[in-house]
Amino acid sequence: MNMTFPRNVLELKKVFSQLSVVLLLTLTQKPVSTSAVMACGVSVDPPASIEITDPGKLGYLTIHWTPPVNLQNLTDCRIRYQLGYYDTYEDRWRIIRTPKLSYSAQFDLEKPIKIRIVTLMKCTCTNGTEVQGEEAERVYTPDHTGVEGSRIRDFHCVFYGKEYMDCTWESGHVQPPNTKHYLYFWHMEMNETQECPEYIVLSNVRRGCRFPRQSLLEFSKFNMCVNGSSAAGSLMTAFFSLEVQNYVKPEVISSIQISETDALLKLDWVPPSGLVPEHCLEYELESSIKMTDGREQQHRKSLEETSYDFPKEGESKSTCFRVRSKVNTYCADQGFWSDWSQTKCTASEKEPLYIPAWDRLILVLVIAVVIVFVVCITLWILKKTCIKNTRKEDGIYTLYKQKINENIPIILSPMFQ
């Protein structure tokens, strides 16, 4: 078993990081035919030799076909093809028309691949009308190999401030001994898949991957797969495809400024740090108003600017605000709200001054030293002014010395002798 584990690791790396263009799927099912469609005396048959190849791009597959044999020698005809494929990410069919004999698209390799293809023919003999032939349909279900129940769970990505992206996961319900996960990724500007540049490790277990900005590509499919090896064999592979601009979480807004007039509270804040352009941000302002009768009102307002004039409430005791931001719909289809900023309140209700425990102790010691110092100086001055012309044998000096010995600690008494 110890010899099998390293060999599995090498095989996984070889398969997912050095995959060349290979034939993965050949759809051999017979077409689902309707009644034959005739035009110009010939049958408009569906394309032939339909197959899918996988160039090792983690789900970005290429569909190939050849023209129908009985239409290859036609002249004065334009032949096109209508290809439909089921997009499992958006749960709908996508339709394209092309004169080419191949088309590339993104598929989820964990779900069935469904294809429909039709031949379209426009000839002189059809009076310029495009005739649609019979449809061929193919369905392929990928094999799911690996230890049952070992597929990772709760895969989640966040693109923090457009500076780096963390994708994290949890182990599958079944985690055999000596499990080790591997993540591979690919996008349009890469020649081949690559392994995670920096794994996120918790308790000596790989729980995620951190991608620096330079390894990401926005507005394009970013494909990932997570597989693994173990003493019990290879783990089940999980495939993911996303567009990273839809996973941005801006940084926290660092400060809010409030200025007051008789009728308004004017709020201003600075856009969050990071690489998200200012024009791509929208904001949400939350206000919390405490009324003089003890009631509290909360409101939220969506904004595009970094300032807002808030009308004062006549019976309000204090008003507090906090702000968060998100990438707007002009720059991404979706995104994550940032964390809330610190709460900022009007001056009518000042937050209590918090002094840490150590600072309080130091403050007490300083005050005590100052008091002792003041008492000592006072007694020293008293000695100089009141006993200046009095001989040590006099009764006044004797009384003074007696009081000193009774009230001043022995360590300080020499100062007053």
C-alpha positions, 0 to 999 in steps of 0.5 A, a space after each residue: 500500500 505504501 508503494 501505491 500511494 506515491 504512484 497515484 500522486 504521479 499519475 494524477 499530476 500527469 493526467 491533469 497537468 500534462 494532458 494533451 489533445 486526446 479523444 475523450 468522448 465519442 458519441 456512438 448512439 444512433 440519431 433520434 430521427 423524425 420523418 426524413 426531410 427532402 429538398 432538391 430531390 435529396 434527403 437533408 440528413 444530420 451531420 455524420 461522425 459526431 464526436 467530442 474531444 477533450 484537450 485537457 482544459 477541465 471541461 472546455 470541450 470541442 464538438 466535431 462533425 462531418 457533412 452528411 455524405 449525400 450533401 457533399 457534392 451539391 452545388 449552388 447550395 449553402 450548408 450550415 449547422 444548428 448546434 444545441 447543447 445543454 448548459 447545466 450551469 444555467 439550466 437551459 439549452 444554448 443554440 448556435 448556427 455555424 458553417 464550420 465543422 466544430 465548436 468549443 463550449 464549456 461543460 460540467 464533466 460531472 453531469 450528462 452532456 447533451 447535444 442536438 445538431 441539425 443540417 440547414 440547407 439553402 439552395 437555388 432550388 429551394 427558392 432561397 428558403 433555408 430547409 432544416 433537416 432531421 435532428 440528431 441527438 447525443 447524450 453522454 454520461 461521464 464516468 465517475 471514478 474514485 472512492 465513493 463519497 470522497 468528493 470534496 464539499 462546500 467549494 467556495 471562492 472569494 476574490 478579495 479586493 481584486 488582489 487575490 482569490 481564495 478557494 476553499 473546500 471541506 473534505 468529502 463525507 468519506 476521507 480515507 487515510 493518507 488523503 491529499 488533495 490537488 487543485 488544477 486550473 485553466 483559463 483561455 490565456 493558458 496553454 495547459 492546466 497548472 497546479 495550485 500556486 499556493 495551497 491553504 493548509 489547516 492542521 496539515 491538511 489542504 483546505 484550499 488554494 490561493 491564487 495571486 492576481 496575475 494567475 487569474 483572468 476576468 470575463 472568461 471561464 476559469 476552470 478548476 478541478 479538485 481531485 486527490 489520492 489516498 491509501 484507498 485509491 484516487 478520490 472522486 474528482 470535482 469540477 468547477 467553472 466560474 468567472 472571477 469578476 463575479 466573486 469580488 469582495 471589496 475591502 472594508 471602508 476605513 472611515 466615515 466623516 460626519 458634519 452637522 448643520 441645523 437640518 442635515 447630517 452630511 456623511 462622507 467616506 473614502 472608497 475602500 482600498 484595493 484594486 476595485 475601480 471606484 466606478 464599479 462600486 455601489 454602497 449601502 448605508 445603514 442608519 440607526 436613530 435613537 429617539 428621546 422616548 427610547 425607541 430606535 429606528 433603523 434604515 438602509 439606503 443604496 447609494 452610488 456616491 460616497 456622500 449622503 445628506 441625512 435629514 435630522 430627526 427632531 426628536 432624535 437623541 443620537 444617530 449612528 451610521 455604518 457603510 459597506 460596498 459591493 461591485 455594481 451590476 455594470 462591472 459584474 453579474 454578482 459579488 459579495 458585500 464587504 464587511 461593515 465599516 466601524 459605526 460612526 455616531 453623531 457628537 450628541 452621544 459620545 462613545 465612552 472612553 475605553 481605557 485598557 486594564 494595563 493603562 488604567 493601572 499605570 494611570 493609578 500609579 502615576 496619580 499616586 506618585 504625583 500625590 506623594 511628590 506634591 505632599 513631599 514638596 509641600 512639607 519641604 517648603 513648609 520646613 524651609 519657610 517655618 523653621 528657617 529661623 528656628 533653632 533645632 533645640 526650640 520646641 516648635 522644631 521638636 514638634 515638627 520633627 515628631 510629626 514628620 516621624 509619625 506621618 512620613 515613611 522612614 525612607 522619606 524622612 531624611 528629606 525633612 531632617 
